[in-house]
Amino acid sequence: MTTDLSRPAGASAAQERPRPRYAASLQQLLRAQKSAKGAPAYSRFVNRPLGRRLAAGAHVLGMTPNQVTAASAVATGTGIAVIALAPSVWWKGPLVAALLVLGYALDAADGQLARLRGGGSKAGEWLDHVVDAGKIATLHLAVAVGAYLTVAPQPTAWLLVPLGFAAVSTTWFFTIILNDHIRRLAGTRDGQAIVSAGEARQHSALRSLASAPVDYGVLCVVFVLIGWPALFQWAYGLLALGFAVVAGASMVVWYRQVAALDSPVTVSQNTLQEVRA
């Protein structure tokens, strides 16, 4: 019997597998995409395709979804630090926008990479949500800190805008997570359908465009103006107003949909399914 001296004894079979090819990984992701119905325009037409390419590249490099999530946190965290600490010069905007766009694309890539590798994990989902919560909570606070430290004359009254934006956006994010949690607790396809049917009637490219104020990708792009404080304050303020309007309207709709899960018809259908199971 001959022994391969070029390979250490006990080398795993995984080491003998050929490295995944980028084109094949990309095609596999294209066949396994989640529905984009109703997703905001930037997320739908820019971020998901960009994240798909990053996921395919990460697959070739042998990265794990959690490593991609960590890379997303580093890119976004660096951008947030620049917002708070860098002076208001021309290069600040393009740098911040590039870092935030990269972080957002990597945020889309981790889940797609998980699908390439056969499925995600509860720990990975937890980590992804923690990173998202952290960036949403700190991004707007960094805007307030940066304006206070680097903009002259200090826009004292305007500082209320990022503080309000922070409050609304964190509430919005929590509500999205809570919606998903309550739907899971409903535990039946019928209960899920009551929520999904109302949404399905509204899914369209037009709705994607209408939800632009709550699209995190649009916010990332707006930061290209941060080196010009006057322009940025107007653009950011209008986006904050639009976010508040869309978020408020959405929460009214979501409340009605969740309330429908408690209707007698839904409860009886859920009970019947449990008996059949």
C-alpha atoms as one frame of an Amber mdcrd trajectory, in Angstrom:
protein
   0.000   0.000   0.000   1.346   3.415  -0.928   1.023   6.514   1.222   0.599
  10.049  -0.055   3.414  11.807   1.820   2.406  15.173   0.400  -0.782  15.214
   2.491  -0.816  15.030   6.314  -2.341  11.875   7.736  -5.950  12.348   8.768
  -6.659  15.141   6.307 -10.398  15.500   5.952 -12.367  14.747   2.848 -13.390
  18.404   2.795  -9.774  19.316   1.936  -9.986  17.163  -1.193 -13.092  18.893
  -2.510 -12.511  21.390  -5.310 -12.985  25.019  -4.402 -16.429  26.326  -5.439
 -16.424  28.306  -8.660 -17.717  31.882  -8.619 -19.943  31.542 -11.698 -21.511
  28.310 -10.436 -22.145  29.828  -6.999 -23.746  32.884  -8.577 -26.036  30.755
 -10.745 -27.037  28.663  -7.746 -27.993  31.826  -5.867 -30.000  33.121  -8.816
 -32.086  29.942  -8.688 -32.663  30.231  -4.928 -33.608  33.884  -4.485 -36.304
  34.909  -2.031 -39.286  36.815  -3.371 -38.544  40.513  -3.825 -42.204  41.555
  -3.876 -42.771  44.702  -1.889 -39.100  45.183  -1.041 -37.924  48.819  -1.217
 -36.459  49.777  -4.594 -32.790  50.112  -3.599 -32.862  46.872  -1.634 -34.626
  45.094  -4.487 -32.732  46.369  -7.513 -29.287  47.232  -6.113 -28.541  45.669
  -2.746 -29.728  42.118  -3.352 -27.837  41.745  -6.653 -24.717  43.273  -5.073
 -25.071  41.038  -2.017 -25.513  38.027  -4.297 -22.154  38.696  -5.943 -20.452
  39.207  -2.594 -21.999  35.970  -1.319 -20.686  34.063  -4.330 -17.231  35.526
  -3.754 -17.355  34.647  -0.059 -18.359  31.096  -0.990 -15.305  30.777  -3.222
 -13.094  32.053  -0.382 -14.570  29.536   2.050 -16.028  32.146   4.388 -18.877
  31.388   6.786 -22.073  33.466   7.018 -21.052  34.705  10.470 -17.737  35.935
   9.066 -19.628  37.875   6.404 -21.889  39.326   9.119 -18.770  40.385  11.034
 -17.354  42.031   7.893 -20.648  43.889   7.484 -20.422  45.114  11.079 -16.840
  46.327  10.556 -17.677  48.235   7.356 -20.795  49.843   8.817 -19.141  50.567
  12.170 -16.235  52.288  10.427 -18.658  54.414   8.432 -20.527  55.394  11.594
 -17.256  56.373  13.284 -16.342  58.585  10.314 -19.767  60.259  10.508 -19.223
  61.150  14.149 -15.540  62.081  14.148 -14.321  63.194  10.718 -14.397  66.889
   9.768 -16.907  68.171   7.219 -14.724  67.938   4.110 -15.549  66.837   0.570
 -14.161  63.296   0.900 -16.191  62.497   4.009 -19.417  61.943   2.074 -18.126
  59.492  -0.560 -16.176  57.575   2.093 -19.144  57.247   4.453 -21.533  56.308
   1.640 -19.126  53.669   0.299 -18.646  52.092   3.734 -22.367  52.036   4.496
 -23.248  50.654   1.047 -20.617  47.929   1.460 -21.875  47.082   4.940 -25.455
  46.857   3.672 -24.470  44.642   0.743 -22.581  42.311   3.084 -25.677  42.248
   5.298 -27.583  40.869   2.304 -24.745  38.485   1.465 -24.635  36.579   4.758
 -28.113  35.089   4.339 -27.487  34.259   0.688 -24.219  32.562   1.609 -26.081
  30.544   4.245 -28.446  29.277   1.530 -25.471  28.306  -0.621 -24.078  26.284
   2.273 -27.344  24.451   2.874 -29.213  26.734   5.282 -28.649  29.164   8.114
 -28.641  28.731  11.879 -30.520  30.298  14.754 -27.239  31.686  16.084 -26.535
  33.270  12.700 -29.991  34.835  12.577 -29.491  36.150  16.115 -26.108  37.664
  15.232 -27.503  39.285  12.096 -30.346  40.926  14.035 -27.988  42.135  16.776
 -25.713  43.806  14.210 -28.735  45.385  12.491 -30.078  46.686  15.800 -26.693
  48.148  16.683 -26.275  50.046  13.423 -29.838  51.376  13.464 -29.453  52.615
  17.035 -26.053  54.274  16.525 -26.165  55.644  12.970 -28.467  58.582  13.682
 -26.818  59.270  17.035 -23.514  59.547  15.146 -25.125  62.148  12.871 -26.049
  64.214  15.936 -22.567  63.840  17.449 -20.871  64.697  14.161 -23.004  67.792
  13.625 -22.314  68.951  17.183 -18.543  68.423  16.921 -17.728  69.397  13.350
 -20.356  71.804  11.963 -20.022  75.531  12.557 -22.140  77.324  13.506 -23.592
  74.521  15.584 -27.094  73.581  14.341 -28.502  73.240  17.864 -32.189  72.964
  16.943 -31.439  70.687  13.981 -29.863  68.141  16.347 -33.410  67.125  17.270
 -33.831  65.687  13.749 -31.317  62.813  14.069 -32.495  62.148  17.623 -36.077
  61.837  16.390 -34.932  59.761  13.406 -33.160  57.394  15.823 -36.314  56.972
  17.910 -38.562  56.287  14.916 -36.142  53.957  13.118 -35.451  51.801  16.182
 -39.194  51.506  16.830 -39.705  50.595  13.174 -37.045  47.877  13.299 -38.433
  46.411  16.513 -41.922  46.367  14.993 -40.704  44.429  11.956 -39.073  41.817
  14.206 -42.188  41.697  16.397 -44.423  41.186  13.345 -42.383  38.169  12.331
 -42.395  36.795  15.882 -46.173  37.089  16.256 -46.759  35.500  12.861 -44.584
  32.578  13.878 -46.516  32.246  17.125 -49.729  32.070  15.091 -48.238  28.834
  13.859 -50.555  27.999  10.970 -50.575  28.573   7.261 -54.086  30.040   7.490
 -53.013  32.567  10.087 -50.019  33.493   7.981 -52.184  33.791   4.899 -54.402
  36.427   6.505 -51.359  38.650   6.916 -49.813  37.793   3.572 -52.969  38.157
   1.481 -53.399  41.810   2.379 -49.766  42.487   1.601 -49.830  40.550  -1.660
 -52.434  42.875  -3.165 -50.085  45.810  -2.635 -46.858  44.226  -3.878 -45.589
  46.011  -6.962 -42.667  47.973  -8.282 -44.662  51.132  -7.521 -44.905  50.126
  -3.874 -41.149  49.513  -3.871 -40.598  53.091  -5.004 -43.155  54.459  -2.535
 -41.273  52.855   0.346 -38.039  54.665  -0.571 -38.045  56.799   2.629 -37.746
  53.648   4.783 -35.171  52.047   2.477 -31.870  51.826   4.360 -30.025  51.881
   1.034 -31.436  55.321   0.218 -30.199  56.544   3.596 -26.726  55.185   2.790
 -26.652  57.130  -0.483 -27.840  60.371   1.155 -24.674  60.352   3.253 -22.664
  61.228   0.142 -23.748  64.829   0.920 -22.492  64.911   4.512 -19.357  66.835
   3.534 -21.665  69.730   2.605 -23.629  70.270   5.861 -26.328  72.585   4.471
 -27.264  70.204   1.644 -27.059  67.175   3.901 -29.264  68.683   6.589 -32.038
  69.355   4.068 -31.801  65.918   2.418 -31.537  64.086   5.730 -34.388  66.097
   7.244 -36.722  65.364   4.319 -35.817  61.683   4.508 -36.545  61.664   8.244
 -39.968  63.207   7.605 -40.753  60.701   4.867 -39.602  57.834   7.080 -41.915
  58.933   9.881 -44.917  59.184   7.528 -44.374  55.788   5.877 -43.546  54.094
   9.180 -46.653  55.479  10.847 -48.922  54.398   7.991 -47.344  50.939   7.886
 -47.821  50.404  11.605 -51.540  51.121  11.293 -51.799  48.466   8.566 -49.681
  45.966  10.522 -51.789  46.436  13.643 -54.938  45.594  11.699 -53.305  42.540
  10.155 -52.071  41.241  13.502 -55.488  41.933  15.052 -57.008  39.777  12.306
 -55.062  36.821  13.692 -57.291  37.014  16.792 -60.541  36.934  14.819 -62.932
  34.021  15.585 -62.569  32.631  12.051 -58.790  32.554  12.296 -58.817  30.991
  15.755 -61.230  28.234  14.667 -59.147  27.487  11.578 -55.997  27.298  13.680
 -57.691  24.919  16.142 -58.904  22.682  13.298 -55.412  22.444  11.864 -53.995
  21.530  15.276 -56.589  18.722  15.634 -55.781  17.379  12.173 -52.073  17.450
  12.979
